[in-house]
Amino acid sequence: MENSRLRKKKRREGDLMAKWRACRNCKALTTDNKCPICGSDDLTYNWEGIVAIIDPLRSQLAKMLGHDKVGMYALRVW
């Protein structure tokens, strides 16, 4: 019974993430047809990994990844 609930939860989470697309230019995640960060329309469903940048000025991870704006980003885009 527990296994069945876990599979349903994973399926729901997968369905939600399936609607997100990543910008090939800046790796920002969006559900729109245009990137909210750079304005590009070169988007793909082929991405993996997520990082949320909340405070890009103080975030070491944002600096390491080269993101200077608040947003959700994919770690890998192809």
C-alpha positions in Angstrom: 0.0 0.0 0.0 2.8 2.4 0.9 4.6 1.7 -2.3 1.5 2.5 -4.4 1.2 6.0 -2.7 4.8 6.7 -3.2 4.5 5.9 -7.0 1.5 8.1 -7.3 3.3 11.0 -5.6 6.3 10.6 -7.9 4.1 10.5 -10.9 2.3 13.8 -9.9 5.7 15.5 -9.2 6.9 14.3 -12.6 3.9 15.7 -14.3 4.4 19.1 -12.8 8.1 19.3 -13.8 7.3 18.0 -17.3 5.6 21.4 -18.1 8.8 23.3 -17.3 11.2 24.2 -20.1 14.8 25.4 -19.9 16.3 28.3 -21.8 19.3 27.1 -23.9 21.0 30.5 -23.4 20.8 31.1 -19.7 19.3 27.8 -18.3 16.3 29.6 -16.7 13.2 27.4 -16.2 9.9 28.7 -17.4 6.4 27.5 -18.3 6.0 30.4 -20.8 7.1 30.6 -24.4 9.8 33.1 -23.7 12.6 33.1 -21.1 11.9 35.5 -18.2 15.6 36.2 -17.7 17.1 36.8 -21.2 14.0 37.0 -23.4 15.1 34.1 -25.7 12.5 31.8 -27.2 15.1 29.0 -27.6 13.6 26.7 -25.0 13.8 22.9 -24.5 12.2 20.2 -22.4 15.6 18.4 -22.3 17.1 19.4 -19.0 17.9 18.0 -15.6 18.6 19.3 -12.1 17.2 22.4 -10.4 18.7 25.2 -8.5 16.7 28.1 -7.0 18.6 31.4 -6.8 16.9 33.6 -4.1 19.7 36.1 -3.3 22.2 36.2 -6.2 24.4 38.9 -4.6 25.2 36.8 -1.5 24.9 33.3 -3.0 28.2 31.5 -3.6 26.4 29.0 -5.8 24.9 31.7 -8.0 28.4 33.2 -8.5 29.8 29.8 -9.3 27.1 29.1 -11.8 27.2 32.6 -13.3 23.6 33.6 -12.4 23.0 37.2 -11.4 19.2 37.2 -11.3 16.6 35.6 -9.0 15.0 32.6 -10.5 14.8 28.8 -11.1 17.6 27.4 -13.2 18.4 24.0 -14.7 21.8 22.5 -13.9 22.2 20.8 -17.3 20.5 21.7 -20.6 20.9 19.9 -23.9 
